[in-house]
């Protein structure tokens, strides 16, 4: 069977656990206030790769669709790169989340997800806290 794959990056762009999507609201962010989720995925039904960038809308309490993101994936699928200008990211996060990006305080976590039929595998880096 075809396999769905997704590489997700949860970003806390100001290093403040009290801002962004509430810490603990998803498996990927037990210790992060998450302003942005950016991902590359492979859809076996369409046999295409796609990306998404979501920005936490503080006023609405839900995700808002962010700007287009460029991606790179090497042949063995061991290297994933996602790109968006820092200026654009800073602006959209300030407008949507009300958060000022603090580059030196930013933190994040990556997750690699694979689904085949009913079977799911997910791995996090850095590991989730105990």
DSSP file (Angstrom, degrees, kcal/mol; ACC not computed):
  #  RESIDUE AA STRUCTURE BP1 BP2  ACC     N-H-->O    O-->H-N    N-H-->O    O-->H-N    TCO  KAPPA ALPHA  PHI   PSI    X-CA   Y-CA   Z-CA
    1    1 A X              0   0    0      0, 0.0     2,-0.0     0, 0.0     0, 0.0   0.000 360.0 360.0 360.0 153.7    0.0    0.0    0.0
    2    2 A X        -     0   0    0      1,-0.1     2,-0.5   114,-0.0   115,-0.5  -0.343 360.0-133.9 -69.1 151.6    1.0    3.6   -0.6
    3    3 A X        -     0   0    0    113,-0.1     2,-0.4    41,-0.0   113,-0.2  -0.933   3.9-145.1-116.8 127.1    2.5    5.5    2.3
    4    4 A X  E     -A  115   0A   0    111,-2.5   111,-2.6    -2,-0.5     2,-0.4  -0.724  23.7-171.4 -82.8 134.9    1.6    9.0    3.5
    5    5 A X  E     +AB 114  42A   0     37,-1.4    37,-2.9    -2,-0.4     2,-0.3  -0.974   9.6 178.3-130.3 146.1    4.6   10.9    4.9
    6    6 A X  E     -AB 113  41A   0    107,-2.4   107,-3.2    -2,-0.4     2,-0.5  -0.985  16.1-162.0-148.4 136.2    4.8   14.2    6.7
    7    7 A X  E     -AB 112  40A   0     33,-3.1    33,-2.0    -2,-0.3     2,-0.4  -0.972  22.6-173.3-117.3 112.8    7.7   16.2    8.1
    8    8 A X  E     -AB 111  39A   0    103,-2.7   103,-2.6    -2,-0.5     2,-0.5  -0.868  13.6-162.5-114.7 140.1    6.4   18.8   10.6
    9    9 A X  E     -AB 110  38A   0     29,-2.7    29,-2.2    -2,-0.4     2,-0.5  -0.979   5.9-158.4-123.5 118.6    8.3   21.5   12.4
   10   10 A X  E     -AB 109  37A   0     99,-3.0    99,-1.8    -2,-0.5     2,-0.5  -0.852  15.9-162.0 -95.9 125.3    6.7   23.2   15.4
   11   11 A X  E     -AB 108  36A   0     25,-3.1    25,-1.9    -2,-0.5    24,-1.7  -0.938  23.0-168.3-120.6 126.4    8.3   26.6   16.1
   12   12 A X  E     -A  107   0A   0     95,-2.9    95,-2.3    -2,-0.5     3,-0.4  -0.914  17.7-173.6-102.5  99.4    8.2   28.7   19.2
   13   13 A X  S    S+     0   0    0     -2,-0.8    89,-2.7     1,-0.2    93,-0.3   0.487  76.8  34.9 -85.7  -3.2    9.5   31.9   17.7
   14   14 A X  S    S-     0   0    0     19,-0.3    -1,-0.2    87,-0.2    92,-0.1   0.398 100.4-122.0-124.1  -1.0    9.9   34.0   20.9
   15   15 A X  S    S+     0   0    0     -3,-0.4     2,-0.6     1,-0.2    -2,-0.1   0.605  70.9 129.3  72.4  10.9   10.9   31.3   23.3
   16   16 A X    >   -     0   0    0     17,-0.2     3,-1.6     1,-0.1    -1,-0.2  -0.887  47.6-160.7-104.8 114.0    7.9   32.1   25.6
   17   17 A X  T 3  S+     0   0    0     -2,-0.6     6,-0.6     1,-0.3    17,-0.1   0.682  89.5  63.4 -64.8 -17.8    5.8   29.1   26.5
   18   18 A X  T 3  S+     0   0    0     15,-0.1    -1,-0.3     4,-0.1     2,-0.2   0.554  95.4  68.4 -86.1  -8.8    2.9   31.4   27.4
   19   19 A X  S <  S+     0   0    0     -3,-1.6    -5,-0.1    14,-0.1     4,-0.1  -0.696  88.2  18.4-108.4 163.6    2.4   32.7   23.8
   20   20 A X  S    S-     0   0    0     77,-0.3    15,-0.3    -2,-0.2     2,-0.1  -0.290 115.6  -4.7  79.4-166.2    1.2   30.9   20.7
   21   21 A X  B    S-F   34   0B   0     13,-3.0    13,-1.7     1,-0.1     3,-0.1  -0.429  97.2 -92.6 -60.6 132.1   -0.7   27.6   20.6
   22   22 A X    >   -     0   0    0     11,-0.2     3,-1.8    -2,-0.1     4,-0.2  -0.149  42.8-104.0 -54.8 136.5   -0.9   26.5   24.2
   23   23 A X  T 3  S+     0   0    0     -6,-0.6     7,-0.3     1,-0.3    10,-0.1  -0.323 107.0  25.6 -56.8 138.4    1.8   24.1   25.4
   24   24 A X  T 3  S+     0   0    0      5,-3.1    -1,-0.3     2,-0.3     6,-0.2   0.442  83.8 115.2  86.1   0.3    0.5   20.6   25.6
   25   25 A X  S <  S+     0   0    0     -3,-1.8     2,-0.3     4,-0.4    -2,-0.1   0.606  85.0  20.4 -79.6  -9.8   -2.2   21.0   23.0
   26   26 A X  S >  S-     0   0    0     -4,-0.2     3,-1.1     3,-0.1    -2,-0.3  -0.969  85.9-107.9-149.2 160.1   -0.6   18.5   20.7
   27   27 A X  G >  S+     0   0    0     -2,-0.3     3,-0.6     1,-0.2    -1,-0.1   0.843 115.5  57.3 -59.2 -33.2    2.0   15.8   21.1
   28   28 A X  G 3  S+     0   0    0      1,-0.2    -1,-0.2     2,-0.1     3,-0.2   0.707 108.8  43.8 -74.7 -19.8    4.7   17.8   19.4
   29   29 A X  G X   +     0   0    0     -3,-1.1    -5,-3.1     1,-0.1     3,-0.7  -0.288  57.1 135.2-125.4  52.1    4.5   20.8   21.7
   30   30 A X  T <  S+     0   0    0     -3,-0.6    -1,-0.1    -7,-0.3    -2,-0.1   0.768  93.5  24.2 -66.9 -21.1    4.3   19.7   25.4
   31   31 A X  T 3  S+     0   0    0     -3,-0.2     2,-0.4    -8,-0.1    -1,-0.2   0.101 110.6  84.2-130.2  20.5    6.9   22.3   26.3
   32   32 A X    <   -     0   0    0     -3,-0.7     2,-0.9   -10,-0.1    -8,-0.2  -0.981  65.0-141.2-128.8 137.6    6.6   24.9   23.5
   33   33 A X        -     0   0    0     -2,-0.4     2,-0.7   -10,-0.1   -19,-0.3  -0.894  40.2-147.6 -86.5 108.8    4.2   27.9   23.0
   34   34 A X  B     +F   21   0B   0    -13,-1.7   -13,-3.0    -2,-0.9   -22,-0.3  -0.721  35.0 166.5 -98.8 109.8    3.9   27.2   19.3
   35   35 A X        +     0   0    0    -24,-1.7    21,-2.8    -2,-0.7     2,-0.4   0.794  69.9  29.8 -84.8 -30.2    3.4   30.2   16.9
   36   36 A X  E     -BC  11  55A   0    -25,-1.9   -25,-3.1    19,-0.2     2,-0.4  -0.983  51.7-169.9-137.2 140.7    4.1   28.3   13.6
   37   37 A X  E     +BC  10  54A   0     17,-2.2    17,-3.3    -2,-0.4     2,-0.4  -0.998  17.6 178.1-122.6 124.8    3.7   24.8   12.2
   38   38 A X  E     +BC   9  53A   0    -29,-2.2   -29,-2.7    -2,-0.4     2,-0.3  -0.984   8.3 170.9-128.7 139.8    5.4   24.3    8.9
   39   39 A X  E     -BC   8  52A   0     13,-2.6    13,-1.8    -2,-0.4     2,-0.4  -0.980  31.7-148.4-150.6 156.7    5.5   21.0    7.0
   40   40 A X  E     -BC   7  51A   0    -33,-2.0   -33,-3.1    -2,-0.3     2,-0.3  -0.979  30.2-179.9-118.2 137.0    6.3   19.0    3.9
   41   41 A X  E     -BC   6  50A   0      9,-2.7     9,-2.2    -2,-0.4     2,-0.5  -0.960  24.6-140.9-138.2 157.2    4.0   16.0    3.1
   42   42 A X  E     -BC   5  49A   0    -37,-2.9   -37,-1.4    -2,-0.3     2,-0.7  -0.983  13.1-158.8-117.6 123.7    3.7   13.3    0.4
   43   43 A X  E  >> - C   0  48A   0      5,-2.7     4,-1.8    -2,-0.5     5,-1.2  -0.889   2.5-164.4-103.0 107.9    0.2   12.4   -0.6
   44   44 A X  T  45S+     0   0    0     -2,-0.7    -1,-0.1     1,-0.2   -40,-0.1   0.779  86.2  62.7 -65.2 -25.4    0.2    8.9   -2.2
   45   45 A X  T  45S+     0   0    0      1,-0.2    -1,-0.2     3,-0.1   -41,-0.0   0.914 119.6  24.3 -65.1 -42.1   -3.3    9.4   -3.7
   46   46 A X  T  45S-     0   0    0     -3,-0.5    -2,-0.2     2,-0.2    -1,-0.2   0.563  99.6-134.0 -96.1 -10.9   -2.0   12.3   -5.9
   47   47 A X  T  <5 +     0   0    0     -4,-1.8     2,-0.3     1,-0.2    -3,-0.2   0.855  66.1 121.3  56.7  37.9    1.6   11.2   -5.9
   48   48 A X  E   < -C   43   0A   0     -5,-1.2    -5,-2.7     2,-0.0     2,-0.3  -0.932  60.6-130.1-130.7 153.3    2.6   14.7   -5.1
   49   49 A X  E     +C   42   0A   0     -2,-0.3     2,-0.3    -7,-0.2    -7,-0.2  -0.720  31.1 174.0 -93.9 151.3    4.5   16.6   -2.4
   50   50 A X  E     -C   41   0A   0     -9,-2.2    -9,-2.7    -2,-0.3     2,-0.3  -0.955  16.7-144.8-149.4 167.6    3.0   19.7   -0.8
   51   51 A X  E     -C   40   0A   0     -2,-0.3     2,-0.3   -11,-0.2   -11,-0.2  -0.894   8.5-170.4-130.1 161.4    3.7   22.1    2.0
   52   52 A X  E     -C   39   0A   0    -13,-1.8   -13,-2.6    -2,-0.3     2,-0.4  -0.983   7.6-162.7-147.6 151.8    1.8   24.1    4.5
   53   53 A X  E     -C   38   0A   0     -2,-0.3    13,-3.6   -15,-0.2     2,-0.4  -0.985  13.0-170.5-132.7 121.7    2.6   26.8    6.9
   54   54 A X  E     -CD  37  65A   0    -17,-3.3   -17,-2.2    -2,-0.4     2,-0.4  -0.918   5.9-159.6-115.4 140.3    0.1   27.5    9.7
   55   55 A X  E     -CD  36  64A   0      9,-2.9     9,-2.5    -2,-0.4     2,-0.4  -0.969  26.9-114.8-120.2 132.5    0.3   30.5   12.1
   56   56 A X  E     - D   0  63A   0    -21,-2.8     2,-0.9    -2,-0.4     7,-0.2  -0.520  22.5-148.5 -70.1 121.4   -1.5   30.5   15.5
   57   57 A X  E  >> - D   0  62A   0      5,-2.7     4,-2.2    -2,-0.4     5,-1.2  -0.809  10.0-167.5 -91.7 102.7   -4.2   33.1   15.5
   58   58 A X  T  45S+     0   0    0     38,-1.0    -1,-0.2    -2,-0.9    39,-0.1   0.885  83.8  50.4 -60.7 -42.7   -4.3   34.2   19.1
   59   59 A X  T  45S+     0   0    0     37,-0.5    -1,-0.2     1,-0.2    38,-0.1   0.886 119.3  36.1 -65.4 -39.4   -7.6   36.1   18.8
   60   60 A X  T  45S-     0   0    0      2,-0.2    -1,-0.2    -3,-0.1    -2,-0.2   0.681 100.1-132.9 -87.1 -19.8   -9.5   33.2   17.1
   61   61 A X  T  <5S+     0   0    0     -4,-2.2     2,-0.3     1,-0.3    -3,-0.2   0.843  73.4  83.2  69.0  33.9   -7.7   30.4   19.1
   62   62 A X  E   <S-D   57   0A   0     -5,-1.2    -5,-2.7    -7,-0.1    -1,-0.3  -0.956  85.8 -74.7-156.3 172.0   -7.0   28.4   16.0
   63   63 A X  E     -D   56   0A   0     -2,-0.3     2,-0.4    -7,-0.2    -7,-0.2  -0.470  36.3-159.9 -75.2 143.3   -4.6   28.0   13.1
   64   64 A X  E     -D   55   0A   0     -9,-2.5    -9,-2.9    -2,-0.2     2,-0.2  -0.948  29.8-104.3-118.0 144.3   -4.6   30.4   10.2
   65   65 A X  E     -D   54   0A   0     -2,-0.4   -11,-0.2   -11,-0.2     2,-0.1  -0.496  40.8-158.2 -69.7 131.6   -3.1   29.6    6.8
   66   66 A X        -     0   0    0    -13,-3.6   -13,-0.2    -2,-0.2     3,-0.1  -0.249  29.2 -61.7 -99.0-171.1    0.3   31.2    6.3
   67   67 A X        -     0   0    0      1,-0.1    -1,-0.2    -2,-0.1   -14,-0.1  -0.163  65.1 -77.2 -71.5 165.6    2.3   32.1    3.2
   68   68 A X        -     0   0    0    -16,-0.1     2,-0.4     1,-0.0    -1,-0.1  -0.256  46.1-151.1 -58.8 147.5    3.6   29.7    0.6
   69   69 A X        -     0   0    0     -3,-0.1     2,-0.2   -30,-0.1    15,-0.2  -0.984   4.7-138.5-127.0 135.1    6.8   27.8    1.6
   70   70 A X  E     -G   83   0C   0     13,-2.3    13,-2.6    -2,-0.4     2,-0.3  -0.579  25.7-163.8 -85.6 155.3    9.5   26.4   -0.7
   71   71 A X  E     -G   82   0C   0     11,-0.2     2,-0.3    -2,-0.2    11,-0.2  -0.961  19.1-163.2-141.0 160.1   10.9   23.0   -0.1
   72   72 A X  E     -G   81   0C   0      9,-2.5     9,-3.0    -2,-0.3     2,-0.4  -0.993   9.0-179.7-137.2 137.3   13.9   20.7   -0.9
   73   73 A X  E     -G   80   0C   0     -2,-0.3     7,-0.2     7,-0.2    -2,-0.0  -0.975  22.6-134.3-138.4 122.2   13.9   16.9   -0.3
   74   74 A X    >   -     0   0    0      5,-1.9     3,-1.7    -2,-0.4     5,-0.1  -0.257  32.7 -97.5 -74.7 167.5   17.0   14.9   -1.2
   75   75 A X  T 3  S+     0   0    0      1,-0.3    -1,-0.1     2,-0.1     0, 0.0   0.869 123.0  43.9 -55.4 -47.2   16.7   11.6   -3.1
   76   76 A X  T 3  S-     0   0    0      1,-0.1    -1,-0.3     0, 0.0    -2,-0.1   0.478 109.4-122.5 -79.9   3.3   16.9    9.2   -0.1
   77   77 A X  S <  S+     0   0    0     -3,-1.7    -2,-0.1     2,-0.2     3,-0.1   0.857  80.5 117.3  60.5  38.8   14.4   11.5    1.8
   78   78 A X        +     0   0    0      1,-0.2     2,-0.5     0, 0.0    -1,-0.1   0.524  65.4  57.1-106.9 -11.7   16.8   12.0    4.7
   79   79 A X        -     0   0    0     -5,-0.1    -5,-1.9     2,-0.0     2,-0.4  -0.979  63.0-178.5-125.9 120.4   17.2   15.8    4.2
   80   80 A X  E     -G   73   0C   0     -2,-0.5     2,-0.4    -7,-0.2    -7,-0.2  -0.967   1.7-175.2-118.8 130.8   14.2   18.1    4.3
   81   81 A X  E     -G   72   0C   0     -9,-3.0    -9,-2.5    -2,-0.4     2,-0.4  -0.994   4.2-174.9-127.6 133.3   14.5   21.8    3.8
   82   82 A X  E     -G   71   0C   0     -2,-0.4     2,-0.4   -11,-0.2   -11,-0.2  -0.984  11.4-164.5-124.4 137.5   11.7   24.4    4.0
   83   83 A X  E     +G   70   0C   0    -13,-2.6   -13,-2.3    -2,-0.4     2,-0.3  -0.971  21.8 149.5-133.8 139.3   12.3   28.0    3.2
   84   84 A X        -     0   0    0     -2,-0.4   -15,-0.1   -15,-0.2    -2,-0.1  -0.943  52.2 -95.1-156.4 142.5   10.4   31.3    3.7
   85   85 A X     >  -     0   0    0     -2,-0.3     4,-2.5     1,-0.1     5,-0.2  -0.363  25.1-134.0 -65.8 141.7   11.9   34.8    4.1
   86   86 A X  H  > S+     0   0    0      1,-0.2     4,-3.0     2,-0.2     5,-0.2   0.867 106.7  56.6 -61.4 -36.8   12.5   35.8    7.7
   87   87 A X  H  > S+     0   0    0      2,-0.2     4,-2.1     1,-0.2    -1,-0.2   0.931 109.7  43.9 -61.3 -46.2   11.0   39.2    6.9
   88   88 A X  H  > S+     0   0    0      2,-0.2     4,-2.7     1,-0.2     5,-0.2   0.925 115.1  48.8 -64.5 -45.1    7.7   37.6    5.7
   89   89 A X  H  X S+     0   0    0     -4,-2.5     4,-2.3     1,-0.2     5,-0.2   0.926 111.2  49.9 -60.7 -46.2    7.6   35.2    8.6
   90   90 A X  H  X S+     0   0    0     -4,-3.0     4,-2.0     1,-0.2    -1,-0.2   0.906 113.4  46.6 -58.9 -43.8    8.2   38.0   11.2
   91   91 A X  H  X S+     0   0    0     -4,-2.1     4,-2.4    -5,-0.2    -2,-0.2   0.933 113.4  45.8 -67.0 -47.6    5.5   40.1    9.6
   92   92 A X  H  X S+     0   0    0     -4,-2.7     4,-2.2     1,-0.2     5,-0.3   0.862 113.4  49.9 -68.3 -34.6    2.8   37.3    9.4
   93   93 A X  H  X>S+     0   0    0     -4,-2.3     4,-2.5    -5,-0.2     5,-1.0   0.917 111.8  48.1 -68.5 -42.6    3.5   36.1   13.0
   94   94 A X  H  X5S+     0   0    0     -4,-2.0     4,-0.7    -5,-0.2    -2,-0.2   0.919 116.0  44.1 -62.2 -43.6    3.3   39.6   14.4
   95   95 A X  H  <5S+     0   0    0     -4,-2.4    -2,-0.2    -5,-0.2    -1,-0.2   0.878 125.8  30.3 -69.6 -38.3    0.0   40.3   12.5
   96   96 A X  H  <5S+     0   0    0     -4,-2.2   -38,-1.0    -5,-0.2   -37,-0.5   0.887 134.0  24.0 -92.4 -43.6   -1.6   36.9   13.3
   97   97 A X  H  <5S-     0   0    0     -4,-2.5   -77,-0.3    -5,-0.3    -3,-0.2   0.660  91.3-128.3 -97.4 -18.9   -0.2   35.9   16.7
   98   98 A X     << +     0   0    0     -5,-1.0     2,-0.4    -4,-0.7    -4,-0.2   0.718  65.6 134.4  74.6  20.1    0.7   39.3   18.1
   99   99 A X        -     0   0    0     -6,-1.0     2,-0.6    -9,-0.1    -1,-0.3  -0.845  53.7-138.1-108.5 138.7    4.2   37.8   18.8
  100  100 A X        -     0   0    0     -2,-0.4     2,-0.2    -3,-0.1    -9,-0.1  -0.848  28.5-120.6 -92.4 124.9    7.5   39.5   18.1
  101  101 A X        -     0   0    0     -2,-0.6     2,-0.5   -11,-0.2   -87,-0.2  -0.477  24.7-169.0 -66.2 129.1   10.0   37.0   16.6
  102  102 A X    >>  -     0   0    0    -89,-2.7     3,-1.9    -2,-0.2     4,-1.1  -0.870   3.5-166.3-119.9  92.5   13.1   36.8   18.9
  103  103 A X  G >4 S+     0   0    0     -2,-0.5     3,-0.7     1,-0.3    -1,-0.2   0.844  84.2  51.8 -51.9 -44.3   15.6   34.7   16.7
  104  104 A X  G 34 S+     0   0    0      1,-0.2    -1,-0.3   -90,-0.0   -90,-0.1   0.674 114.8  43.3 -71.6 -15.3   18.1   34.0   19.5
  105  105 A X  G <4 S+     0   0    0     -3,-1.9    -1,-0.2   -92,-0.2    -2,-0.2   0.517  86.1 121.1-102.9  -8.5   15.3   32.7   21.8
  106  106 A X    <<  +     0   0    0     -4,-1.1     2,-0.3    -3,-0.7   -93,-0.2  -0.230  36.5 177.3 -61.5 143.2   13.4   30.6   19.1
  107  107 A X  E     +A   12   0A   0    -95,-2.3   -95,-2.9     2,-0.0     2,-0.3  -0.893   1.8 168.1-137.9 167.2   13.0   26.9   19.7
  108  108 A X  E     -A   11   0A   0     -2,-0.3     2,-0.3   -97,-0.2   -97,-0.2  -0.980  23.5-136.6-166.5 178.8   11.3   24.1   17.9
  109  109 A X  E     -A   10   0A   0    -99,-1.8   -99,-3.0    -2,-0.3     2,-0.3  -0.985  15.4-145.5-148.9 142.3   10.7   20.4   17.4
  110  110 A X  E     -AE   9 125A   0     15,-3.7    15,-2.5    -2,-0.3     2,-0.4  -0.808  10.4-165.9-106.9 149.9   10.5   18.2   14.3
  111  111 A X  E     -AE   8 124A   0   -103,-2.6  -103,-2.7    -2,-0.3     2,-0.5  -1.000   8.1-157.5-134.8 135.6    8.3   15.2   13.8
  112  112 A X  E     -AE   7 123A   0     11,-2.5    11,-1.9    -2,-0.4     2,-0.4  -0.966  18.7-172.2-110.8 123.5    8.5   12.6   11.0
  113  113 A X  E     +AE   6 122A   0   -107,-3.2  -107,-2.4    -2,-0.5     2,-0.4  -0.941  10.3 180.0-121.0 136.3    5.3   10.8   10.4
  114  114 A X  E     -AE   5 121A   0      7,-2.5     7,-2.4    -2,-0.4     2,-0.4  -1.000   4.0-172.9-134.1 135.8    4.5    7.8    8.2
  115  115 A X  E     +AE   4 120A   0   -111,-2.6  -111,-2.5    -2,-0.4     2,-0.4  -0.995   9.5 174.5-130.8 128.6    1.2    6.1    7.7
  116  116 A X  E >   - E   0 119A   0      3,-2.4     3,-2.4    -2,-0.4     2,-0.2  -0.949  69.2 -52.8-130.2 111.8    0.4    2.9    5.8
  117  117 A X  T 3  S-     0   0    0   -115,-0.5  -113,-0.1    -2,-0.4  -115,-0.0  -0.433 123.7 -17.2  59.4-122.9   -3.2    1.8    6.1
  118  118 A X  T 3  S+     0   0    0     -2,-0.2     2,-0.4    -3,-0.1    -1,-0.3   0.513 117.0  99.4 -90.7  -6.9   -3.9    1.7    9.8
  119  119 A X  E <   -E  116   0A   0     -3,-2.4    -3,-2.4     2,-0.0     2,-0.4  -0.674  50.6-174.6 -89.6 135.0   -0.3    1.7   10.9
  120  120 A X  E     -E  115   0A   0     -2,-0.4     2,-0.4    -5,-0.2    -5,-0.2  -0.968   8.7-174.0-127.3 142.3    1.3    5.0   12.1
  121  121 A X  E     +E  114   0A   0     -7,-2.4    -7,-2.5    -2,-0.4     2,-0.4  -1.000   7.6 176.5-133.3 134.1    4.9    5.8   13.0
  122  122 A X  E     -E  113   0A   0     -2,-0.4     2,-0.4    -9,-0.2    -9,-0.2  -1.000   6.2-174.3-139.5 139.2    6.0    9.1   14.4
  123  123 A X  E     -E  112   0A   0    -11,-1.9   -11,-2.5    -2,-0.4     2,-0.3  -0.993  10.4-153.1-133.1 139.2    9.4   10.2   15.6
  124  124 A X  E     -E  111   0A   0     -2,-0.4     2,-0.3   -13,-0.2   -13,-0.2  -0.856   8.4-134.2-114.6 146.8   10.3   13.5   17.3
  125  125 A X  E    S+E  110   0A   0    -15,-2.5   -15,-3.7    -2,-0.3     2,-0.2  -0.957  96.7  28.6-142.9 128.8   13.6   15.5   17.5
  126  126 A X  S    S-     0   0    0     -2,-0.3    -1,-0.3   -17,-0.3     3,-0.1   0.686 114.1-107.8 -61.9 162.6   14.5   16.6   20.0
  127  127 A X        -     0   0    0     -2,-0.2    -2,-0.1     1,-0.1     2,-0.1  -0.128  37.5 -95.3 -55.6 154.5   12.8   13.8   21.9
  128  128 A X        -     0   0    0      1,-0.1    -1,-0.1    -4,-0.1  -100,-0.1  -0.439  48.2-100.7 -67.1 146.7    9.7   14.7   23.9
  129  129 A X              0   0    0      1,-0.1    -1,-0.1    -2,-0.1   -99,-0.0  -0.316 360.0 360.0 -66.9 155.7   10.4   15.4   27.5
  130  130 A X              0   0    0     -3,-0.1    -1,-0.1     0, 0.0    -2,-0.0   0.484 360.0 360.0 -69.6 360.0    9.7   12.7   30.1
